[in-house]
């Protein structure tokens, strides 16, 4: 057994391995209700509670990717007048894809067809908006290999994973838009807004 997986129980490992592929991991997250609380659960807690939000879903997806033979990588998408979005990323045949939990329909899975992380991040631009219908995505981080947090048992700890969230705030982000572009953006039309909010959970 890979030493990084030892903290999971045999039952937990069987469940994670049963997801098999990035798309299988995404289907598992899609089947969970969206978690509206301000928490930062570990992948083990997500398995136990069967609910997650954006950050927790990305942490879970990274752990599930790792168990299924991929490196546990996440990318932070940074927004203006909106919350950040964290995605787990993976590479197949030289192209990037993503797994994500989101309360907005368009900010979830991406097939591995993107030649760079910039291309992947830009694929979220039109569907990343706030409730004022503003397109808010501005920057993206490089990939963070979560093995750097193995000493803190990020996959199985009962502690909140705020230490990972805080780290993502400190790392370098790369700009997607020039300032002149941002100032000329239009708000989402009604149809696109309603489509993006389809199935959105509210308190």
MOLINLIN-V773642 format. One record per residue. N is the residue number from 0. RES is the residue in one small letter. SS is DSSP state (H for helix, E for strand, C for the rest). PHI is phi as a letter, one per 30 degrees, with the letter a starting at -180 (NA if undefined). PSI is psi in whole degrees, -180 to 180 (* if undefined). Layout:
N_RES_SS_PHI_PSI + N_RES_SS_PHI_PSI
This chain:
0_x_C_NA_137 + 1_x_C_e_132 + 2_x_H_d_-27 + 3_x_H_d_-13 + 4_x_H_c_-6 + 5_x_C_d_-27 + 6_x_C_d_-22 + 7_x_C_d_146 + 8_x_C_d_165 + 9_x_H_e_-39 + 10_x_H_d_-42 + 11_x_H_d_-42 + 12_x_H_d_-40 + 13_x_H_d_-42 + 14_x_H_d_-46 + 15_x_H_d_-42 + 16_x_H_d_-27 + 17_x_H_d_-18 + 18_x_C_d_-28 + 19_x_C_i_-50 + 20_x_C_b_164 + 21_x_H_e_-41 + 22_x_H_d_-35 + 23_x_H_d_-39 + 24_x_H_d_-42 + 25_x_H_d_-42 + 26_x_H_d_-38 + 27_x_H_d_-46 + 28_x_H_d_-40 + 29_x_H_d_-31 + 30_x_H_d_-16 + 31_x_C_d_144 + 32_x_E_d_151 + 33_x_E_d_133 + 34_x_C_c_114 + 35_x_C_d_-8 + 36_x_C_d_157 + 37_x_C_d_78 + 38_x_C_b_174 + 39_x_C_b_65 + 40_x_C_d_150 + 41_x_C_d_165 + 42_x_H_e_-39 + 43_x_H_d_-44 + 44_x_H_d_-38 + 45_x_H_d_-42 + 46_x_H_d_-43 + 47_x_H_d_-41 + 48_x_H_d_-20 + 49_x_C_h_42 + 50_x_E_a_154 + 51_x_E_a_162 + 52_x_C_c_-169 + 53_x_H_e_-58 + 54_x_H_d_-46 + 55_x_H_d_-38 + 56_x_H_d_-39 + 57_x_H_d_-40 + 58_x_H_d_-44 + 59_x_H_d_-46 + 60_x_H_d_-40 + 61_x_H_d_-42 + 62_x_H_d_-42 + 63_x_H_d_-39 + 64_x_H_e_-43 + 65_x_H_d_-46 + 66_x_H_d_-28 + 67_x_C_c_19 + 68_x_C_j_6 + 69_x_C_c_156 + 70_x_C_d_147 + 71_x_C_d_91 + 72_x_E_c_138 + 73_x_E_b_156 + 74_x_E_b_138 + 75_x_E_c_125 + 76_x_E_c_123 + 77_x_E_c_136 + 78_x_E_b_164 + 79_x_C_c_130 + 80_x_C_h_38 + 81_x_C_a_172 + 82_x_C_d_152 + 83_x_C_d_164 + 84_x_E_b_130 + 85_x_E_c_133 + 86_x_E_b_147 + 87_x_E_d_134 + 88_x_E_c_153 + 89_x_E_b_162 + 90_x_E_b_134 + 91_x_E_b_126 + 92_x_C_h_41 + 93_x_C_i_5 + 94_x_E_b_147 + 95_x_E_c_143 + 96_x_E_b_178 + 97_x_E_b_152 + 98_x_E_b_136 + 99_x_C_a_149 + 100_x_C_c_131 + 101_x_C_b_152 + 102_x_C_d_1 + 103_x_C_c_137 + 104_x_C_e_-36 + 105_x_C_d_-6 + 106_x_C_c_38 + 107_x_C_c_-119 + 108_x_C_d_147 + 109_x_E_b_130 + 110_x_E_d_153 + 111_x_E_d_75 + 112_x_E_b_4 + 113_x_E_c_130 + 114_x_C_d_-20 + 115_x_C_b_164 + 116_x_H_d_-29 + 117_x_H_d_-46 + 118_x_H_e_-45 + 119_x_H_d_-48 + 120_x_H_d_-42 + 121_x_H_d_-24 + 122_x_C_d_-18 + 123_x_C_c_-8 + 124_x_C_e_-52 + 125_x_C_d_-22 + 126_x_C_c_6 + 127_x_C_c_102 + 128_x_E_b_160 + 129_x_C_c_-179 + 130_x_C_d_-6 + 131_x_C_d_4 + 132_x_C_i_23 + 133_x_C_d_136 + 134_x_E_d_121 + 135_x_C_c_-11 + 136_x_E_d_132 + 137_x_E_b_-40 + 138_x_E_b_167 + 139_x_E_b_152 + 140_x_E_c_167 + 141_x_C_d_170 + 142_x_C_d_135 + 143_x_E_c_121 + 144_x_E_d_113 + 145_x_H_d_-5 + 146_x_H_e_-22 + 147_x_H_d_-18 + 148_x_H_c_13 + 149_x_H_e_-35 + 150_x_H_d_-20 + 151_x_H_c_8 + 152_x_C_h_48 + 153_x_C_e_-27 + 154_x_C_d_-26 + 155_x_C_b_-3 + 156_x_C_d_154 + 157_x_C_d_-9 + 158_x_C_d_148 + 159_x_C_d_150 + 160_x_C_c_35 + 161_x_H_d_-26 + 162_x_H_d_-29 + 163_x_H_d_-45 + 164_x_H_e_-43 + 165_x_H_d_-38 + 166_x_H_d_-40 + 167_x_H_d_-28 + 168_x_H_d_-24 + 169_x_H_c_-16 + 170_x_C_d_165 + 171_x_C_d_136 + 172_x_E_c_152 + 173_x_E_c_134 + 174_x_E_d_137 + 175_x_C_c_-29 + 176_x_C_b_148 + 177_x_C_d_153 + 178_x_H_e_-37 + 179_x_H_d_-31 + 180_x_H_d_-46 + 181_x_H_e_-38 + 182_x_C_d_-13 + 183_x_C_c_7 + 184_x_C_d_143 + 185_x_C_c_155 + 186_x_C_d_156 + 187_x_C_d_143 + 188_x_C_d_164 + 189_x_H_e_-44 + 190_x_H_d_-45 + 191_x_H_d_-38 + 192_x_H_d_-47 + 193_x_H_d_-39 + 194_x_H_d_-43 + 195_x_H_d_-26 + 196_x_C_c_3 + 197_x_C_e_125 + 198_x_C_i_9 + 199_x_C_d_131 + 200_x_C_d_139 + 201_x_C_b_157 + 202_x_C_d_*
